[in-house]
Amino acid sequence: MTLYKHLFFDLDRTLWDFEKNAHETFNDIYNKYQLTDRGVTTFNDFMEVYHGINSTLWDYYRKGQIEKEVLNVQRFALTLDSFGIDDIPLSHHIAHDYIELSPTKKHLFPGTVPVLEYLSGKYTLHLITNGFEEVQYKKLINSNLRHFFTHVITSEEAGYKKPDPNIFLYALNVAGTVAAEALMIGDDQEVDIDGAREAGMDQVLVDYNDKYVDSSATFRITSLPALLQIL
Protein backbone atom coordinates (compact mmCIF):
# COMPACT_ATOMS: atom_id res chain seq x y z
CA MET A 1 0.00 0.00 0.00
CA THR A 2 1.09 3.54 -0.73
CA LEU A 3 2.76 5.14 2.26
CA TYR A 4 0.76 8.31 2.72
CA LYS A 5 2.24 11.10 4.79
CA HIS A 6 -0.40 13.81 4.45
CA LEU A 7 -4.17 13.46 4.78
CA PHE A 8 -6.45 16.17 3.41
CA PHE A 9 -10.01 16.29 4.75
CA ASP A 10 -13.15 18.01 3.58
CA LEU A 11 -15.16 19.60 6.42
CA ASP A 12 -18.88 19.94 5.69
CA ARG A 13 -20.72 16.61 5.41
CA THR A 14 -17.48 14.73 6.02
CA LEU A 15 -16.55 15.69 9.58
CA TRP A 16 -19.03 18.43 10.50
CA ASP A 17 -22.65 17.24 10.25
CA PHE A 18 -23.90 20.00 7.98
CA GLU A 19 -27.50 18.81 7.71
CA LYS A 20 -28.03 18.43 11.45
CA ASN A 21 -26.33 21.73 12.25
CA ALA A 22 -28.18 23.59 9.51
CA HIS A 23 -31.53 22.16 10.63
CA GLU A 24 -30.95 23.47 14.16
CA THR A 25 -29.84 26.84 12.84
CA PHE A 26 -32.85 27.26 10.58
CA ASN A 27 -35.22 26.18 13.32
CA ASP A 28 -33.82 29.00 15.47
CA ILE A 29 -34.15 31.49 12.61
CA TYR A 30 -37.63 30.32 11.62
CA ASN A 31 -38.90 30.86 15.13
CA LYS A 32 -37.06 34.16 15.64
CA TYR A 33 -38.68 35.76 12.59
CA GLN A 34 -42.03 33.97 13.03
CA LEU A 35 -42.02 32.94 9.40
CA THR A 36 -45.31 31.06 9.64
CA ASP A 37 -47.03 34.33 10.48
CA ARG A 38 -45.34 35.95 7.48
CA GLY A 39 -46.71 33.40 5.01
CA VAL A 40 -44.39 30.37 5.05
CA THR A 41 -46.60 27.29 5.19
CA THR A 42 -44.44 25.05 7.39
CA PHE A 43 -40.85 24.76 8.55
CA ASN A 44 -40.39 21.62 6.45
CA ASP A 45 -41.69 23.40 3.35
CA PHE A 46 -39.28 26.25 4.01
CA MET A 47 -36.37 23.82 4.28
CA GLU A 48 -37.32 21.91 1.14
CA VAL A 49 -37.52 25.05 -0.97
CA TYR A 50 -34.34 26.48 0.53
CA HIS A 51 -32.30 23.32 -0.10
CA GLY A 52 -33.19 23.31 -3.79
CA ILE A 53 -32.36 26.98 -4.26
CA ASN A 54 -29.20 26.82 -2.18
CA SER A 55 -27.89 23.81 -4.10
CA THR A 56 -28.37 25.60 -7.42
CA LEU A 57 -26.71 28.81 -6.22
CA TRP A 58 -23.77 26.93 -4.69
CA ASP A 59 -23.21 25.27 -8.05
CA TYR A 60 -23.05 28.74 -9.62
CA TYR A 61 -20.65 29.85 -6.88
CA ARG A 62 -18.32 26.89 -7.42
CA LYS A 63 -18.22 27.73 -11.11
CA GLY A 64 -17.39 31.37 -10.37
CA GLN A 65 -20.68 32.64 -11.78
CA ILE A 66 -21.79 34.51 -8.64
CA GLU A 67 -19.98 36.08 -5.69
CA LYS A 68 -20.42 34.79 -2.15
CA GLU A 69 -22.18 37.97 -1.02
CA VAL A 70 -24.81 37.41 -3.71
CA LEU A 71 -25.16 33.74 -2.82
CA ASN A 72 -25.51 34.47 0.87
CA VAL A 73 -28.50 36.81 0.51
CA GLN A 74 -30.08 35.60 -2.71
CA ARG A 75 -30.68 32.06 -1.43
CA PHE A 76 -32.93 33.50 1.28
CA ALA A 77 -34.57 36.14 -0.91
CA LEU A 78 -35.56 33.51 -3.46
CA THR A 79 -36.79 31.13 -0.77
CA LEU A 80 -38.98 33.81 0.82
CA ASP A 81 -40.21 34.87 -2.61
CA SER A 82 -41.39 31.30 -3.21
CA PHE A 83 -43.86 31.87 -0.37
CA GLY A 84 -44.95 35.28 -1.65
CA ILE A 85 -42.72 37.22 0.75
CA ASP A 86 -40.98 40.16 -0.95
CA ASP A 87 -38.79 41.46 1.85
CA ILE A 88 -35.15 42.12 0.99
CA PRO A 89 -34.28 43.52 4.45
CA LEU A 90 -35.57 40.30 6.00
CA SER A 91 -33.40 38.31 3.58
CA HIS A 92 -30.37 40.26 4.76
CA HIS A 93 -31.25 39.70 8.41
CA ILE A 94 -31.64 35.96 7.90
CA ALA A 95 -28.40 35.78 5.89
CA HIS A 96 -26.56 37.59 8.68
CA ASP A 97 -28.03 35.36 11.37
CA TYR A 98 -27.25 32.19 9.45
CA ILE A 99 -23.58 33.13 9.01
CA GLU A 100 -23.32 34.06 12.69
CA LEU A 101 -25.29 31.17 14.17
CA SER A 102 -24.50 28.11 12.03
CA PRO A 103 -20.79 27.85 12.93
CA THR A 104 -21.70 27.77 16.63
CA LYS A 105 -23.37 24.38 16.14
CA LYS A 106 -21.16 21.45 17.08
CA HIS A 107 -22.65 18.23 15.72
CA LEU A 108 -19.96 15.99 14.21
CA PHE A 109 -20.29 12.64 12.51
CA PRO A 110 -19.81 9.63 14.80
CA GLY A 111 -16.18 8.86 15.46
CA THR A 112 -14.80 12.16 14.17
CA VAL A 113 -12.71 13.09 17.20
CA PRO A 114 -11.30 9.60 18.00
CA VAL A 115 -10.43 9.08 14.34
CA LEU A 116 -8.64 12.43 14.07
CA GLU A 117 -6.85 11.83 17.37
CA TYR A 118 -5.54 8.51 16.10
CA LEU A 119 -4.60 9.73 12.62
CA SER A 120 -2.91 12.89 13.89
CA GLY A 121 -0.38 10.68 15.65
CA LYS A 122 0.58 8.97 12.38
CA TYR A 123 0.04 11.55 9.64
CA THR A 124 0.03 15.29 9.05
CA LEU A 125 -3.58 16.40 8.67
CA HIS A 126 -4.91 19.27 6.59
CA LEU A 127 -8.30 20.59 5.52
CA ILE A 128 -9.54 21.71 2.09
CA THR A 129 -12.89 23.49 1.98
CA ASN A 130 -15.05 25.55 -0.38
CA GLY A 131 -16.95 27.04 2.56
CA PHE A 132 -16.77 30.73 3.43
CA GLU A 133 -13.42 31.29 5.13
CA GLU A 134 -14.68 33.21 8.16
CA VAL A 135 -17.40 30.61 8.76
CA GLN A 136 -15.23 27.52 8.40
CA TYR A 137 -12.65 28.69 10.91
CA LYS A 138 -15.40 29.35 13.45
CA LYS A 139 -16.80 25.86 12.90
CA LEU A 140 -13.41 24.31 13.53
CA ILE A 141 -12.79 26.32 16.68
CA ASN A 142 -16.28 25.84 18.14
CA SER A 143 -16.18 22.11 17.40
CA ASN A 144 -12.69 21.83 18.93
CA LEU A 145 -11.21 20.49 15.69
CA ARG A 146 -8.82 23.27 14.65
CA HIS A 147 -5.81 21.84 16.50
CA PHE A 148 -5.87 18.64 14.45
CA PHE A 149 -5.01 20.40 11.17
CA THR A 150 -1.64 21.83 10.27
CA HIS A 151 -3.09 23.79 7.37
CA VAL A 152 -6.63 24.87 6.57
CA ILE A 153 -6.88 25.63 2.86
CA THR A 154 -9.97 27.54 1.78
CA SER A 155 -11.10 28.22 -1.76
CA GLU A 156 -10.96 31.95 -1.05
CA GLU A 157 -7.31 31.67 -0.03
CA ALA A 158 -6.36 29.41 -2.93
CA GLY A 159 -8.27 31.31 -5.57
CA TYR A 160 -9.82 28.08 -6.83
CA LYS A 161 -12.82 26.03 -5.73
CA LYS A 162 -13.11 22.27 -5.60
CA PRO A 163 -13.36 20.34 -7.93
CA ASP A 164 -10.81 22.49 -9.77
CA PRO A 165 -7.59 20.46 -9.47
CA ASN A 166 -5.68 23.66 -8.87
CA ILE A 167 -6.98 23.96 -5.32
CA PHE A 168 -5.61 20.50 -4.56
CA LEU A 169 -2.27 21.36 -6.18
CA TYR A 170 -2.22 24.56 -4.15
CA ALA A 171 -2.87 22.57 -0.97
CA LEU A 172 -0.08 20.13 -1.77
CA ASN A 173 2.30 23.03 -2.24
CA VAL A 174 1.23 24.64 1.04
CA ALA A 175 1.73 21.34 2.84
CA GLY A 176 5.15 20.86 1.23
CA THR A 177 4.29 17.48 -0.22
CA VAL A 178 3.43 15.76 -3.50
CA ALA A 179 0.36 13.91 -4.71
CA ALA A 180 1.94 10.47 -4.28
CA GLU A 181 2.24 11.07 -0.53
CA ALA A 182 -1.24 12.51 -0.09
CA LEU A 183 -4.77 11.22 0.37
CA MET A 184 -7.98 13.26 -0.02
CA ILE A 185 -10.95 12.33 2.19
CA GLY A 186 -14.38 13.76 1.41
CA ASP A 187 -18.06 13.04 0.90
CA ASP A 188 -18.73 14.42 -2.59
CA GLN A 189 -17.88 12.36 -5.66
CA GLU A 190 -17.49 15.31 -8.01
CA VAL A 191 -16.18 17.99 -5.70
CA ASP A 192 -13.77 15.97 -3.56
CA ILE A 193 -13.01 12.74 -5.38
CA ASP A 194 -12.94 13.71 -9.05
CA GLY A 195 -11.08 16.93 -8.29
CA ALA A 196 -8.42 15.18 -6.22
CA ARG A 197 -7.95 12.50 -8.87
CA GLU A 198 -7.33 15.19 -11.48
CA ALA A 199 -4.57 16.50 -9.24
CA GLY A 200 -3.01 13.02 -9.03
CA MET A 201 -4.09 12.27 -5.45
CA ASP A 202 -5.62 9.06 -4.13
CA GLN A 203 -9.05 9.55 -2.58
CA VAL A 204 -11.39 8.19 0.09
CA LEU A 205 -15.09 8.72 -0.52
CA VAL A 206 -17.00 8.89 2.78
CA ASP A 207 -20.35 7.71 1.47
CA TYR A 208 -22.57 7.86 4.55
CA ASN A 209 -25.80 7.23 2.64
CA ASP A 210 -24.56 4.72 0.03
CA LYS A 211 -25.17 7.34 -2.62
CA TYR A 212 -22.17 6.38 -4.74
CA VAL A 213 -22.05 2.57 -4.59
CA ASP A 214 -20.28 2.43 -7.97
CA SER A 215 -17.78 5.14 -7.12
CA SER A 216 -14.43 5.15 -8.87
CA ALA A 217 -12.71 6.48 -5.74
CA THR A 218 -9.53 4.76 -4.60
CA PHE A 219 -11.41 3.76 -1.44
CA ARG A 220 -15.07 4.04 -0.43
CA ILE A 221 -16.27 3.85 3.18
CA THR A 222 -19.66 4.38 4.83
CA SER A 223 -18.47 5.57 8.24
CA LEU A 224 -15.53 7.61 9.42
CA PRO A 225 -14.12 4.91 11.75
CA ALA A 226 -13.83 2.65 8.69
CA LEU A 227 -11.03 4.97 7.60
CA LEU A 228 -8.80 3.28 10.18
CA GLN A 229 -9.12 0.00 8.27
CA ILE A 230 -7.42 1.73 5.33
CA LEU A 231 -4.83 3.71 7.26
Backbone as numpy.savetxt, mean C-alpha at the origin, in Angstrom:
# Nx Ny Nz CAx CAy CAz Cx Cy Cz
19.46 -22.66 -3.53 18.62 -21.46 -3.53 19.50 -20.21 -3.53
19.00 -19.20 -4.22 19.71 -17.92 -4.26 19.90 -17.39 -2.84
21.09 -16.88 -2.59 21.38 -16.32 -1.27 21.02 -14.84 -1.27
19.82 -14.55 -0.87 19.38 -13.16 -0.81 20.04 -12.46 0.37
20.31 -11.19 0.19 20.87 -10.37 1.26 19.92 -9.23 1.65
19.11 -8.79 0.70 18.22 -7.66 0.92 16.78 -8.05 0.57
15.87 -7.75 1.47 14.45 -8.00 1.25 13.72 -6.67 1.15
12.93 -6.52 0.11 12.17 -5.29 -0.12 10.68 -5.62 0.03
10.02 -4.94 0.95 8.61 -5.17 1.22 7.75 -4.05 0.67
6.56 -4.40 0.24 5.48 -3.45 0.05 4.84 -3.23 1.42
4.09 -2.14 1.60 3.46 -1.87 2.89 1.97 -2.16 2.90
1.20 -1.39 2.14 -0.26 -1.53 2.16 -0.70 -2.86 1.55
-1.54 -3.57 2.28 -2.10 -4.86 1.88 -1.09 -5.99 1.89
0.14 -5.69 2.30 1.14 -6.74 2.49 1.47 -6.89 3.96
1.79 -5.79 4.62 2.07 -5.78 6.05 0.96 -5.07 6.82
0.61 -3.89 6.34 -0.41 -3.03 6.97 -1.76 -3.37 6.37
-2.72 -3.76 7.21 -4.03 -4.22 6.72 -4.86 -3.02 6.26
-4.68 -2.67 5.01 -5.28 -1.47 4.45 -6.79 -1.48 4.56
-7.42 -2.60 4.18 -8.88 -2.66 4.18 -9.45 -2.46 5.59
-8.89 -3.14 6.55 -9.41 -3.04 7.92 -9.19 -1.62 8.47
-8.01 -1.08 8.23 -7.71 0.27 8.72 -8.56 1.33 8.03
-8.75 1.17 6.73 -9.56 2.13 5.98 -11.02 2.06 6.41
-11.51 0.85 6.67 -12.90 0.70 7.10 -13.14 1.44 8.42
-12.21 1.29 9.35 -12.33 2.00 10.63 -12.28 3.51 10.42
-11.37 3.94 9.56 -11.22 5.37 9.31 -12.49 5.96 8.71
-13.03 5.29 7.71 -14.23 5.80 7.06 -15.46 5.73 7.96
-15.49 4.77 8.84 -16.60 4.71 9.79 -16.57 5.95 10.70
-15.35 6.32 11.12 -15.20 7.53 11.94 -15.64 8.78 11.16
-15.21 8.87 9.91 -15.53 10.03 9.08 -17.02 10.08 8.76
-17.59 8.94 8.43 -19.01 8.85 8.09 -19.87 9.38 9.23
-19.51 8.96 10.43 -20.27 9.40 11.60 -20.02 10.87 11.93
-18.78 11.31 11.79 -18.44 12.70 12.11 -19.25 13.67 11.26
-19.37 13.37 9.97 -20.05 14.29 9.06 -21.52 13.90 8.83
-22.00 12.91 9.57 -23.41 12.50 9.50 -23.88 12.38 8.05
-23.17 11.55 7.30 -23.40 11.47 5.87 -24.76 10.88 5.50
-25.34 10.09 6.38 -26.69 9.60 6.11 -27.67 10.75 6.03
-27.53 11.70 6.94 -28.41 12.87 6.95 -28.19 13.77 5.74
-27.03 13.65 5.11 -26.72 14.49 3.95 -27.16 13.84 2.64
-27.58 12.57 2.70 -28.09 11.94 1.48 -27.44 10.63 1.08
-26.39 10.21 1.79 -25.77 8.91 1.52 -26.70 7.83 2.06
-27.00 6.84 1.25 -27.98 5.83 1.66 -27.53 5.02 2.86
-26.37 4.35 2.75 -25.82 3.58 3.86 -24.30 3.67 3.84
-23.70 3.32 4.96 -22.23 3.30 5.02 -21.66 2.33 4.00
-22.27 1.15 3.88 -21.77 0.15 2.92 -21.87 0.65 1.49
-22.94 1.36 1.17 -23.07 1.93 -0.18 -21.97 2.97 -0.42
-21.72 3.78 0.58 -20.66 4.79 0.48 -19.32 4.11 0.18
-19.02 3.04 0.92 -17.74 2.36 0.75 -17.63 1.70 -0.63
-18.73 1.11 -1.09 -18.70 0.45 -2.39 -18.43 1.43 -3.51
-19.11 2.56 -3.47 -18.90 3.59 -4.50 -17.48 4.15 -4.40
-17.06 4.45 -3.19 -15.72 5.02 -3.00 -14.64 4.08 -3.53
-14.72 2.80 -3.21 -13.68 1.86 -3.63 -13.54 1.83 -5.15
-14.65 1.85 -5.86 -14.57 1.84 -7.32 -13.92 3.09 -7.87
-14.31 4.25 -7.34 -13.74 5.52 -7.79 -12.27 5.62 -7.40
-11.95 5.26 -6.18 -10.58 5.36 -5.70 -9.64 4.47 -6.51
-10.10 3.27 -6.84 -9.27 2.35 -7.63 -8.95 2.93 -9.00
-9.95 3.53 -9.63 -9.75 4.14 -10.95 -8.77 5.31 -10.87
-8.96 6.17 -9.87 -8.09 7.34 -9.75 -6.66 6.96 -9.38
-6.50 5.92 -8.55 -5.15 5.47 -8.22 -4.44 4.92 -9.46
-5.19 4.29 -10.34 -4.59 3.81 -11.58 -4.10 4.99 -12.41
-4.87 6.06 -12.46 -4.43 7.28 -13.15 -3.18 7.85 -12.48
-3.17 7.84 -11.15 -2.03 8.39 -10.40 -0.76 7.59 -10.68
-0.87 6.26 -10.67 0.31 5.42 -10.95 0.86 5.68 -12.34
-0.03 6.02 -13.26 0.40 6.27 -14.64 0.83 7.71 -14.86
0.80 8.52 -13.80 1.23 9.90 -13.90 0.23 10.82 -14.57
-1.04 10.40 -14.61 -2.06 11.18 -15.31 -2.75 12.21 -14.42
-2.64 12.04 -13.10 -3.17 13.04 -12.17 -2.17 13.20 -11.02
-2.22 14.36 -10.37 -1.36 14.61 -9.22 -2.04 14.11 -7.94
-1.24 13.90 -6.90 -1.80 13.32 -5.68 -2.81 14.25 -5.02
-2.61 15.58 -5.15 -3.56 16.51 -4.55 -4.94 16.40 -5.21
-4.94 16.14 -6.51 -6.19 15.95 -7.24 -6.84 14.63 -6.82
-6.04 13.58 -6.78 -6.54 12.27 -6.35 -7.16 12.36 -4.97
-6.48 13.01 -4.05 -6.89 13.01 -2.66 -8.27 13.62 -2.45
-8.58 14.69 -3.18 -9.88 15.35 -3.01 -10.92 14.79 -3.98
-10.50 14.53 -5.21 -11.46 14.13 -6.24 -12.15 12.81 -5.92
-11.44 11.89 -5.28 -12.06 10.60 -4.96 -13.25 10.78 -4.02
-13.19 11.78 -3.16 -14.31 12.04 -2.25 -15.38 12.89 -2.91
-14.97 13.84 -3.73 -15.95 14.68 -4.44 -16.81 13.83 -5.36
-16.19 12.90 -6.08 -16.94 12.04 -6.99 -17.83 11.07 -6.24
-17.35 10.57 -5.10 -18.17 9.67 -4.30 -19.40 10.39 -3.77
-19.22 11.57 -3.21 -20.36 12.34 -2.71 -21.31 12.70 -3.84
-20.75 13.04 -4.99 -21.59 13.41 -6.13 -22.48 12.24 -6.57
-21.99 11.02 -6.38 -22.77 9.84 -6.74 -24.05 9.73 -5.92
-24.05 10.40 -4.76 -25.23 10.41 -3.90 -25.97 11.75 -3.96
-25.64 12.54 -4.99 -26.32 13.81 -5.17 -25.84 14.91 -4.25
-24.64 14.76 -3.71 -24.10 15.76 -2.78 -23.02 16.56 -3.49
-23.31 17.80 -3.82 -22.36 18.69 -4.48 -21.80 19.64 -3.43
-20.70 19.22 -2.81 -20.17 19.99 -1.68 -18.65 19.87 -1.67
-17.99 20.73 -2.42 -16.53 20.66 -2.54 -15.84 20.92 -1.20
-16.29 21.89 -0.39 -15.66 22.06 0.93 -15.72 20.80 1.78
-16.85 20.09 1.73 -16.95 18.83 2.47 -15.95 17.82 1.95
-15.76 17.76 0.64 -14.77 16.84 0.05 -13.38 17.13 0.58
-13.06 18.41 0.70 -11.74 18.80 1.23 -11.61 18.42 2.70
-12.67 18.60 3.46 -12.63 18.24 4.88 -12.43 16.73 5.05
-13.15 15.95 4.27 -13.02 14.49 4.37 -11.63 14.06 3.92
-11.13 14.66 2.85 -9.78 14.32 2.36 -8.74 14.61 3.44
-8.87 15.76 4.08 -7.94 16.12 5.15 -8.02 15.13 6.30
-9.23 14.81 6.71 -9.41 13.90 7.84 -8.88 12.51 7.52
-9.10 12.07 6.29 -8.63 10.73 5.93 -7.10 10.65 6.00
-6.44 11.65 5.47 -4.96 11.67 5.49 -4.43 11.74 6.92
-5.13 12.46 7.78 -4.70 12.60 9.16 -5.02 11.35 10.00
-6.18 10.77 9.77 -6.66 9.70 10.64 -6.19 8.31 10.23
-6.17 8.03 8.94 -5.88 6.65 8.50 -4.53 6.13 8.97
-3.46 6.94 8.95 -2.17 6.39 9.40 -2.06 6.17 10.90
-3.09 6.58 11.66 -3.08 6.30 13.10 -3.60 4.91 13.40
-4.23 4.27 12.43 -4.74 2.91 12.61 -3.59 1.92 12.56
-3.71 0.84 13.32 -2.54 -0.01 13.55 -2.74 -1.49 13.21
-3.79 -1.83 12.50 -4.03 -3.24 12.19 -3.00 -3.75 11.18
-2.30 -4.81 11.54 -1.33 -5.47 10.68 -1.83 -6.87 10.35
-1.31 -7.45 9.29 -1.67 -8.83 8.98 -1.04 -9.77 9.99
-1.71 -10.89 10.27 -1.19 -11.83 11.27 0.25 -12.24 10.99
1.06 -12.16 12.03 2.44 -12.60 11.93 3.43 -11.55 11.48
2.93 -10.33 11.19 3.82 -9.30 10.64 5.02 -9.03 11.54
4.80 -8.73 12.79 5.91 -8.37 13.68 6.86 -9.54 13.92
6.39 -10.73 14.28 7.32 -11.86 14.47 8.12 -12.18 13.22
7.47 -12.10 12.06 8.19 -12.38 10.81 9.28 -11.35 10.57
8.97 -10.08 10.74 9.98 -9.03 10.54 11.09 -9.13 11.57
10.74 -9.47 12.81 11.77 -9.64 13.84 12.75 -10.74 13.45
12.22 -11.84 12.96 13.08 -12.96 12.57 13.95 -12.59 11.35
13.31 -12.02 10.33 14.03 -11.73 9.09 15.06 -10.63 9.28
14.78 -9.68 10.15 15.72 -8.57 10.36 17.02 -9.04 10.98
17.01 -10.23 11.57 18.24 -10.78 12.12 19.08 -11.50 11.08
18.50 -11.74 9.90 19.20 -12.49 8.85 19.45 -11.68 7.58
18.60 -10.68 7.35 18.67 -9.91 6.11 18.58 -8.41 6.43
18.90 -7.61 5.43 18.65 -6.17 5.52 17.30 -5.90 4.88
16.40 -5.27 5.61 15.04 -5.07 5.14 14.83 -3.63 4.67
14.04 -3.51 3.62 13.71 -2.20 3.06 12.23 -2.20 2.69
11.72 -1.02 2.38 10.32 -0.88 2.00 10.24 -0.08 0.70
9.36 -0.50 -0.21 9.08 0.24 -1.44 7.58 0.48 -1.50
7.16 1.74 -1.59 5.73 2.03 -1.55 5.34 3.15 -2.51
4.15 3.03 -3.08 3.57 4.09 -3.90 2.76 5.07 -3.07
2.51 4.74 -1.81 1.67 5.57 -0.97 2.26 6.96 -0.74
1.39 7.90 -0.35 1.85 9.26 -0.10 2.92 9.24 0.99
4.03 9.92 0.73 5.20 9.83 1.60 4.89 10.19 3.06
4.19 11.30 3.26 3.94 11.75 4.63 3.02 10.77 5.37
2.15 10.10 4.63 1.22 9.15 5.23 1.93 7.84 5.58
2.76 7.36 4.66 3.39 6.06 4.87 4.35 6.07 6.06
5.07 7.14 6.23 5.98 7.23 7.38 5.20 7.22 8.70
4.05 7.89 8.72 3.22 7.88 9.92 2.69 6.49 10.22
2.29 5.78 9.18 1.82 4.40 9.37 2.91 3.55 10.01
4.10 3.65 9.49 5.22 2.84 10.00 5.53 3.17 11.45
5.52 4.45 11.78 5.83 4.86 13.15 4.72 4.44 14.11
3.47 4.70 13.73 2.35 4.38 14.61 2.15 2.88 14.79
2.56 2.10 13.78 2.44 0.64 13.88 3.70 0.00 14.46
4.67 0.84 14.83 5.93 0.37 15.40 6.68 -0.55 14.44
6.70 -0.17 13.17 7.41 -0.97 12.16 8.64 -0.27 11.60
8.75 1.04 11.81 9.80 1.80 11.12 11.20 1.25 11.39
11.46 0.78 12.60 12.82 0.38 12.97 13.28 -0.89 12.25
12.36 -1.60 11.63 12.75 -2.82 10.92 13.43 -2.52 9.59
13.20 -1.34 9.02 13.61 -1.06 7.64 14.77 -0.07 7.58
15.82 -0.50 6.93 16.98 0.37 6.75 16.65 1.54 5.85
15.95 1.27 4.76 15.53 2.33 3.84 14.04 2.20 3.55
13.38 3.34 3.49 11.99 3.41 3.04 11.99 4.20 1.75
11.72 3.52 0.65 11.75 4.16 -0.66 10.32 4.44 -1.10
9.99 5.70 -1.28 8.65 6.08 -1.75 8.71 6.48 -3.21
7.58 6.38 -3.88 7.52 6.76 -5.29 7.80 8.24 -5.47
7.40 9.05 -4.48 7.66 10.48 -4.58 9.16 10.77 -4.51
9.86 10.04 -3.67 11.31 10.21 -3.56 12.01 9.73 -4.82
11.58 8.56 -5.32 12.26 7.94 -6.46 11.95 8.63 -7.77
10.76 9.24 -7.85 10.35 9.85 -9.10 9.69 8.86 -10.04
9.47 7.66 -9.58 8.80 6.62 -10.36 7.83 5.88 -9.45
6.77 5.33 -10.03 5.80 4.57 -9.26 5.82 3.11 -9.72
5.69 2.20 -8.76 5.51 0.81 -9.13 4.28 0.71 -10.05
4.30 -0.07 -11.11 5.26 -1.13 -11.46 6.43 -0.70 -12.34
6.66 0.58 -12.51 7.81 1.03 -13.30 9.08 0.40 -12.72
9.82 -0.36 -13.53 11.03 -1.01 -13.00 12.05 -0.03 -12.46
11.96 1.22 -12.86 12.94 2.20 -12.40 12.87 2.46 -10.90
11.70 2.31 -10.29 11.64 2.50 -8.84 12.35 1.37 -8.12
12.30 0.17 -8.69 13.01 -0.96 -8.09 14.53 -0.81 -8.30
14.93 -0.34 -9.47 16.35 -0.10 -9.71 16.87 1.00 -8.80
16.04 2.02 -8.60 16.40 3.10 -7.67 16.59 2.54 -6.26
15.67 1.69 -5.84 15.75 1.10 -4.50 16.99 0.24 -4.33
17.33 -0.52 -5.35 18.54 -1.33 -5.29 19.77 -0.45 -5.13
19.79 0.65 -5.86 20.92 1.57 -5.77 21.02 2.19 -4.39
19.86 2.60 -3.83 19.85 3.18 -2.49 20.36 2.18 -1.46
19.97 0.92 -1.63 20.36 -0.13 -0.69 21.79 -0.60 -0.90
22.40 -0.19 -2.01 23.77 -0.60 -2.30 23.88 -2.07 -2.65
22.90 -2.57 -3.40 22.91 -3.98 -3.75 22.53 -4.15 -5.22
22.42 -5.39 -5.65 22.06 -5.70 -7.03 20.86 -6.65 -7.02
20.21 -6.76 -8.15 18.99 -7.55 -8.24 19.18 -9.00 -7.82
20.32 -9.58 -8.12 20.56 -10.99 -7.81 20.57 -11.27 -6.31
20.81 -10.23 -5.51 20.87 -10.39 -4.06 19.58 -9.93 -3.36
18.56 -9.60 -4.18 17.38 -8.95 -3.62 16.11 -9.74 -3.91
15.14 -9.59 -3.03 13.85 -10.24 -3.16 12.75 -9.22 -2.84
11.76 -9.12 -3.75 10.64 -8.21 -3.55 9.45 -8.98 -3.02
8.80 -8.45 -1.99 7.67 -9.13 -1.34 6.48 -8.19 -1.35
5.40 -8.57 -2.04 4.24 -7.70 -2.12 2.98 -8.46 -2.49
1.86 -7.76 -2.45 0.56 -8.42 -2.63 -0.04 -8.25 -4.01
0.52 -7.38 -4.84 -0.11 -7.05 -6.12 0.70 -7.61 -7.29
0.05 -8.44 -8.09 0.74 -9.11 -9.19 1.38 -8.11 -10.16
0.61 -7.12 -10.58 1.13 -6.16 -11.54 2.10 -5.19 -10.90
1.68 -4.57 -9.81 2.44 -3.47 -9.23 3.73 -3.93 -8.58
3.67 -5.02 -7.82 4.85 -5.49 -7.09 5.64 -6.56 -7.84
4.94 -7.56 -8.34 5.61 -8.73 -8.90 6.13 -8.47 -10.31
5.25 -8.01 -11.20 5.68 -7.76 -12.58 6.75 -6.66 -12.64
6.56 -5.62 -11.82 7.54 -4.54 -11.82 8.90 -4.99 -11.35
8.93 -5.78 -10.27 10.21 -6.29 -9.74 10.88 -7.22 -10.74
10.09 -8.05 -11.41 10.67 -8.96 -12.40 11.36 -8.18 -13.52
10.71 -7.10 -13.95 11.29 -6.28 -15.01 12.63 -5.68 -14.59
12.79 -5.50 -13.29 14.05 -4.96 -12.77 15.06 -6.08 -12.47
14.69 -7.32 -12.74 15.61 -8.44 -12.56 15.58 -9.07 -11.18
14.61 -8.68 -10.35 14.53 -9.20 -8.98 13.62 -10.42 -8.90
13.93 -11.34 -8.01 13.00 -12.40 -7.66 11.88 -11.79 -6.83
10.74 -12.50 -6.76 9.57 -11.91 -6.11 8.83 -12.96 -5.28
8.17 -12.47 -4.22 7.23 -13.27 -3.44 5.88 -12.58 -3.51
4.88 -13.27 -4.04 3.54 -12.75 -4.05 2.82 -13.20 -2.78
2.40 -12.26 -1.95 1.63 -12.57 -0.75 0.16 -12.51 -1.15
-0.39 -13.66 -1.47 -1.73 -13.76 -2.06 -2.73 -14.20 -1.00
-3.11 -13.28 -0.13 -3.95 -13.60 1.02 -5.28 -14.22 0.63
-5.84 -13.80 -0.50 -7.18 -14.24 -0.89 -7.19 -15.20 -2.08
-6.03 -15.81 -2.36 -5.94 -16.74 -3.50 -6.46 -16.10 -4.79
-6.10 -14.86 -4.97 -6.54 -14.12 -6.15 -5.72 -14.46 -7.39
-4.46 -14.85 -7.15 -3.55 -15.09 -8.27 -3.00 -16.52 -8.21
-3.88 -17.50 -8.29 -3.43 -18.89 -8.11 -2.47 -19.34 -9.23
-2.54 -18.69 -10.38 -1.66 -19.04 -11.50 -0.55 -18.00 -11.66
-0.18 -17.37 -10.59 0.84 -16.32 -10.65 2.17 -16.85 -11.16
2.87 -15.99 -11.88 4.19 -16.31 -12.39 5.29 -15.85 -11.45
4.91 -15.44 -10.24 5.91 -14.98 -9.27 6.89 -16.10 -8.94
8.09 -15.72 -8.53 9.09 -16.71 -8.13 8.55 -17.60 -7.03
7.86 -16.98 -6.06 7.21 -17.70 -4.97 5.82 -17.10 -4.76
4.88 -17.92 -4.33 3.55 -17.42 -3.96 3.18 -18.02 -2.60
2.75 -17.16 -1.68 2.35 -17.61 -0.35 0.99 -17.01 -0.02
0.29 -17.59 0.94 -1.04 -17.09 1.30 -1.09 -16.54 2.72
0.05 -16.52 3.39 0.16 -15.90 4.71 1.57 -15.41 4.89
1.75 -14.40 5.69 3.09 -13.85 5.89 4.03 -14.83 6.57
3.59 -15.59 7.59 4.50 -16.55 8.22 5.05 -17.60 7.25
4.31 -17.86 6.16 4.80 -18.82 5.16 6.08 -18.34 4.48
6.36 -17.04 4.61 7.59 -16.50 4.07 8.82 -17.16 4.69
8.69 -17.57 5.94 9.82 -18.19 6.65 10.15 -19.57 6.09
9.22 -20.18 5.38 9.50 -21.47 4.74 10.36 -21.29 3.49
10.37 -20.06 2.97 11.20 -19.73 1.80 12.56 -19.23 2.25
12.56 -18.43 3.29 13.79 -17.75 3.73 14.33 -18.34 5.03
